Amino acid sequence: MKLNILKTALIAVAVSTAAVSCSEDFVETKFYQDVEQAPLTSLNEVEAFQRGMYVSMRSATYLGRDYTVYGEARSDEMYSNGYAGYFNTVYNYTMTSADAYARDTWSQIYAAVAKANILIGTDVNAVTGSDADRQAVRYHIGQAHVLRAMFFFDLLKLYGQKYTGGTLGIVTPLKFDPKALQGRGTIAQNEAQIESDFNAGLAMMQANDIGSTDRGTLTINGAKALMSRFFLYKQDFAKVRTLTDEIVASGQYQVMPAASYVGSWEASKQNNSIFELVVGVAGANGTNSLGYIYNYNGYGNIVMSNTLFSQYSANDVRRQLIELTDGEYYLYKYANLEGADNLKVIRFEEVVLNGIEAELNGGSATKALAYYNQILTNRGLSPQSSVNIALLKTERAKELVGEGLRQWDLLRWGDAVPRPAGASTDVRLTAFPIPRAETDIAGTPIVANPGYDN
């Protein structure tokens, strides 16, 4: 793989001290072809690059819309109704190697990887300032390792062959080199690298803890929450149990009470938020936002299935975020059409649900039930006397709908992933195509995914 996306527009670190301290945004400027990024030598520069990673993450082609929609449009809980033409190739399994969704998400996530790699490559001994500054730099390098693990994990789920009968994963560049040529690793190699990054990053953050509890940046608990998602995917339930216990024991989070649930989606940094991306008016995606793609008054392209809606009890507070209009169910978790609401990367409720599943697989049935009833009683429902995997699967759907997780849940469970009428049933198309922009580069060792035209 030639990281050609890094040769046209990356990052300049000539950001003033005032801009670094006062802005939630990171200003990107032209980074000319084949010019190597200068080393970062100050805490301000490191913090600017950290913000640059967050800018990449909240892009419409990554967590700001597209990646989240991919996990929903190809699932049993939401679908594309075809309005305005958005996500039709994704939903109908008609993507080609030139598909814009596959190309742009690939480019956006690898741009985030590049920023993480520049941070990870920082020589802490060359950083000017105080010992406290250098401690903070090491903490931010730890964050970069954790986020790189998340980026690789997201790429692996989308482009890897784990559920298509193959063995190939994705490219995992570990240093910033815009001239590099690198091929795809195996799924096993990718997963080992992701786990290594998670472990190294968490250890570095803990060893250099700066006491941050800001939910708008990656904290130690945020790292553990993302790790619980990865280890659930790997079915390492013992690690999920440990991580869940530690996050719960911190006492920093709660399942959002029923009375506050609806409003919590419009408010920032609530008690159930473990890690969210700060957006605001300046960073909003506008007509390219999640709200615009979900809401009836926007494009209204991705809607909830009737089957899932029927699972909600009449007194379930989550129904208040669902509206029936013109015969379709629209989800209003992101009600702001401008896309100015913060993007919730991972909520405490997801961690609790991870904990339920992990406890039901070799842990404590009593603890699983306690977690389960935390969700139910805070959604206006009565506590239950037992919980099993079938109930857990339904509750994950009702609680996490619209948050981009469902397709991956179905795949890791081995459950059927529905396809629309007339769509190809070729299992190889579960993985996105490797963009032609990558496979056409002269001398590239990267190979395409089978079933596509490159």
Beta strands, then each sheet from edge to edge (+ up, - down):
strand 1: 78-80
strand 2: 273-277
strand 3: 302-304
strand 4: 322-325
strand 5: 328-331
strand 6: 343-347
sheet 1: 1+ 3-
sheet 2: 2+ 6-
sheet 3: 4+ 5-
end
